[in-house]
């Protein structure tokens, strides 16, 4: 075929597929042409050459036939969908090429990443959302239905798929599709609409898993079925060849799990930090697994905590046994170390891509099962749930398969399954006969040179073989004229000549026939053996999951034993009582100060105050992580812990600015708050680290105040709320389940020490300026901030210092507007001792007046202003002119108000009414 013809065939095949790139086999290479060659050359740093024919020139890049896999893997992991066209010969002898498979991020078998590699499908009918998740590398297949798009987004974040198939309804719903995209880094691939049709999807699911299985697992959601059907059709169409390894359909219900929305998973840094790094995450901290499937399962447990107390108790029992039996635990870990990933080996066997070395890995890993049983038997672990885990797989079937593989395969097989030498002697009689005849023929050749020397008196005789000449007899030129007549010369070299004989040519034909027959038979036998392994895919998955579970439990026990963690006591929702609790990640990097936490039905809402950088956020996060770990089945970092099982953990811990998505920091903050207020229940745990800080002071306090009341009165979730709005601490006097705690600090001679100890009661002040100093803010700024804060506390006007020759301007804080304003005649200024006209809060928080306690400050400020006027600030006539009847009435009401007996809300209402009257309104 000409270059023009090859490129034409390439372009024609490329048109037929919707893949991004096409790799087409051309002899011993896979070639890329035209734009694909440029892309591959750029992405993989391959040399791009030009191939000219018939006046046209085409960019071309290629990789050797047997080296395609690593290049394919690299392209797919960059997000490309790559079609692979293989070459075959027709009956007429023509070469044809056909696309056999399309490799996508979700259908790549040759992955090196240990984490799960999920392909997801999402469909919706406007009311609910159906989801399906399949890891084709392990055969795992899960489906569910989510109530809302946010719930679906949380599941996408939880599973972290590499590829998502949006259903037909989503393709025209930009807002919903955008929301789902935000929850995952996966590539989104459009797929045939008909694959998601209810009838077709239902048929595909029943064909794959069996009608009885579908009924027994309770798959009654049309949406989930449609999503599952889409995944099955996609896997089949892309040609991954792994459908037969998908043996188990799992229907899960989000209500069985602890609810973790995407925001909470990010905020708690379960599997990666806020910056996207694995190092520093909870998973990285507690992961001591020694196998890939063990690490995958541990990650799954962390992102999918349970609510089933029986299952959690079983895990706790296993971890407790392993943690207390150090020698037995280490023996178990030694047995596990080096086990291969059976779930992935099952998928590769099912797809027909497993080689001889991978089947040997299956053989070796199957031997782990009896070794685990031996490591447990006769130890403290024998009566633990670990023994039950190891007994789940069919050990007899596993032993039989292992024996079959051990009897079949050679210990050091070739890398490719077409070379021969795959099997042991005695495995197959026909193969043994072929090998014996082949070895006999080879022996005849090996002794031919010596016979020719002896029979014909020749010297310098060798027998060899190459691709051009086949087998030949080579004789030195000095004796070449002495060769017998039946030698036929085929080549003359500088110092020798090459000859063949009829007998040698016949023996060569015999050897070639035997080699071909041996190769064909060995490949046939190997395919049969690989097929036998593939038929045992479910068994391999069972053994693989057993190894994973033992490894994950041993990892939790190893961390618990090494870090002084304790078994939590699980109760019904309500209590959270932690003694000497610690943050599971922070304690590994610093000397940690443990803290207690007590929450129950009477003390269900804690307002946490204290200095910046004092540990408030850590204190709240550790409460959430201890709760989560308890519902993973892990021990927890505390002296003791009683944890009421919760249905969800919700956090709002500072929003990352999302201006690029058109959402400000404050908008993100409010959306997160909205989700919590809508989603949390009385059985939830809510962590709020500041609310309302992204807007004006009055707006912020109002939102925080109202959210507190709503969470306390309506939702009734266990809540920890860290805030700098000290005004909120007064709510503890009026809401029966609200209590104050604060992080203590010690201040001596201007030096502040953060004690990082949480004690009852509200804090009396913040230390923002001290933190600014620690952060390296220039000393003039820090000193000036201290002066301004002192004047705000003393309710004095502040002199706004200009630069150059500009005159200083005095300003005061105006309670009504929440802003600084230029001081006018009558306002306190300079070094005067009287209070400023509008005043400032005296609580030492931030110098911003607000509702609640701030209302008390505002009332005092108004009264102070009146006293200043009456004391003669200006002439008597000026004072009399300033006090009109409306003002006098307001002052009389103010003087008759008992601040100590008036609630903050009532007081704020009075202040607003007084302000309205003073502004000329009627106060209503």
Secondary structure by P-SEA (a helix, b strand, c coil): ccaaaaaaaaaaaaaaccccbbbbbccccccccaaaaaaaaaacccbbbbbbcccbbbbbbbbccccaaaaaaaaaaaccbbbbbbbbbcccbbbbbbbcccccccccccccccccbbbbbbbbcccbbbbbbbcccccbbbbbccccaaaaaaaaaaacccbbbbcccccccaaaaaaaaaaccbbbbbcccccccaaaaaaaaaaaccaaaaaaaccccaaaaaaaaaaaaaaaaacccccccccbbbbbbccccccccaaaaaaacccccccccccccccccccccccaaaaaaaaaaaacccccaaaaaaaaaaaaaaaacaaaaaaaaaaacccccaaaaaaaaaaccccaaaaaaaaaaaaaaaaaaaaaccccccccaaaaaaaccaaaaaaaaaaaaaacccccccccccccccccccccaaaaaaaaaaaaaaaaaaaaaaaaaaacccccccccccccccbbbbbccccccccccccccccccccccccccaaaaaaaaaaaaaaaaaaaaaaaaaaaaaaaaaaaaaaaaaaaaaaaaaaaaaaaaaaaaacbbbbbbbccccbbbbccccccccccccbbbbbbbbbcccccccbbbbcccccaaaaaaaaaaaaaaaaacccccccbbbbcccccccccccccccccccccaaaaaaaaaaaaaacccccbbbbbccccccccaaaaaaaaaaaaaaaacccccbbbbbcccccccccccccccbbbbbbbbbbccccccccccccccccccccaaaaaaaacccaaaaaaaaaaaaaaaabbbbbbcccccccbbbbbbbcccccccccccccccccccccccccccccccccccccaaaaaaaaaaaaaaaaaaaaccccaaaaaaaccaaaaaaaaaaaacccccccaaaaaaaaaaaaaaaaccccc
